[in-house]
């Protein structure tokens, strides 16, 4: 019997360059702290082995600080053995990285750099398929077919996209056959590359990343606790959540009779988690200008609750009537400008960008008028 934790795609040192510095710092710190969380998840599940299926580091040349902090965190979990496989981001071409890791790693960190059978535990053999370059262009797991492992359990460890995907996480062409475990007689195939947890087959899984790095995947970030009772027994796979930061994308559709404030409240993440949440709000539908202004004010009132927050109102169309325009002015220059903008925003003969610009300008005019009142 063997029990281990399957994890991948820590992407330590990921810069998160499109986010503000305070958010970037929190995201980088969370990725580093995923190491002790993985160790705790392994302990809680009765496992002393953690298989890292590639992309432990985000770059081929991470900073010395990122490398040292990662190794120190693994060293502190001395009761856990970490097996680290090169992925496409930290592939074997990163010779200086792997030389540094080999020189500085603690005894409980094992680098699996050769495609050769490796004793994993009593009665179990690891078959690693380290990435040779960013896009190898060939199936690095093909050698599993003829790998001699005796009567031991056969555990595959690889990084890349299976052929049931169009592309991998980073756009690389799919290369690993989805039936590799069955073809090669594997008891379990631990895969990395896809950042969301996914079952490919009864013995083949992507663990997903322990911390999310975008809004793409719906599954909670985490790792997989794997237990195999013995030869011929099916792998028992249990997802274990490890994420500390939430990435939440919600849609809000406005229409006639929909009050902006309550509608926004209904899609907001829980208050207690907001300081650890990146919240992306996408608004669609149609709204009177006064309702749009009310929504913008409600969004502004909560935006600083979050680690990061964006509200995309480009899909919100405008509904205009005389009552709306009266809120600006009954007559005069402001009223004339509002009528002209309202006409442009509703003129289907104009390009969509022109209508959107007119609608946005009208919204700003309403905001100004209501503030003046």
Secondary structure, DSSP 4 states (H G I P E B T S, - for coil): -EEEEEEB---BT---TTS-HHHHHHHHHHHHHHHHHHHHHHHHTT--EEEE-S-SBSSTT--HHHHHHHHHHHHH-TTSEEEEE--STT-TT-HHHHHHHHHH--TTEEEE-SSSEEEEETTEEEEEE---STT--S-TTGGGGG---TTSEEEEEEES-BTTSSB-TTSPBP-B-TTHHHHHT-SEEEEES-SS-EEEETTEEE--BSS--SSS--SPPEEEEEEE-STTPPPEEEEEE---SEEEEEEEEE-TT--HHHHHHHHSPPGGGGGGEEEEEEEEEEEEHHHHHHHHHHHHHHGGGSSEEEEEEEEEEEE--HHHHHTT-SSSHHHHHHHHHHHHHH-TTS-HHHHHHHHHHHHHHHHHHHHH-
